[in-house]
Amino acid sequence: MSPSTSRPRGLALLATVLCLVAGTVRAAPVPTPQGPHRLGPRAPAQVRRVVTLAPSLTEMVLTLGAGSTLVGVSRFDTAKEVEKLPRVGGFVDPSVEAVVALKPDLVLVQPGPGNQRPVEKMAELGVPVLLLPLHSVADVLAGMREVGRALGREKEADALISRIEATRTRIREAAKKLPAPRVLFAYGFEPLVVAGPGSFANELLKDAGGINVAADGGSAYPVYSVERAVRARPDVVVDAADVDVGKDKVRALPGLSGARWVELPSLALLQPGPSLGRGLEELFRLLHPEGAAKP
């Protein structure tokens, strides 16, 4: 990864992993509602001012053609369309003051224990909030449909969802004709953090015809023991880490040194949003180079 691209990619990846990992933690004893839900007052019928607290949510707004409504985004957003917009903090530390000052008609949030209190405070201060859990592909599609409804872009959302579902069907059919590689999907190497059961990547690995060797990880994003990784002997290691610390040491281990190591060509697979279809196509090509010219 070149110095010119590592920092933006690293920031975006950090934000994504924070969202995903935090989203798997349950903040007892407060129950976490399932699916999209709202806090605070009802948003106006015509939403003109939107603040997003995660890059994936910004991507949803932009892809639905409602970018002109955005008035504030997270510090991790790197899209050119929002580079001049005010920053309102990060996923786990959004600034209540910065959000309220922008007078949004709607704040889009990927909920997690780390941002629960500040988001609740925004709602208490009269800001309409739409919370969108994005733990699974079904969550992402439901989230896009709800954002489309909130922004008056229902047709655009339905069309986008149809395209993603069609891509998933096409990739699954193509994968059935090819051998299923054993895959280790790594977010970091020191410690070794991987995609486990219930993770977004685990679901897409199945779509792409891969077998997740960390399906026994016990949680969606576990710290996986190196010994277990060695015993698993994956055919492919997907490097989704933003830094290489510890990578060479892990790569040299028996059981891993013989694997085919690949890097994600973009963040499409990591952001649970409209780029899901493109990310799945990229993953398919990584896992099946022998038959991936056109899945």
Secondary structure as UniProt FT lines:
FT   HELIX           3..23
FT   TURN            28..29
FT   STRAND          37..39
FT   STRAND          50..52
FT   HELIX           55..63
FT   TURN            64..65
FT   HELIX           67..69
FT   STRAND          70..73
FT   TURN            75..76
FT   HELIX           80..82
FT   TURN            83..84
FT   HELIX           96..101
FT   STRAND          106..109
FT   TURN            113..115
FT   HELIX           116..124
FT   TURN            125..126
FT   STRAND          129..131
FT   HELIX           137..150
FT   TURN            151..152
FT   HELIX           154..176
FT   STRAND          182..189
FT   TURN            190..191
FT   STRAND          192..194
FT   TURN            197..198
FT   HELIX           200..207
FT   TURN            208..209
FT   STRAND          211..212
FT   TURN            213..216
FT   HELIX           226..232
FT   STRAND          236..239
FT   TURN            245..246
FT   HELIX           247..251
FT   TURN            254..258
FT   STRAND          260..263
FT   TURN            268..270
FT   TURN            274..275
FT   HELIX           276..287
FT   TURN            289..290
//
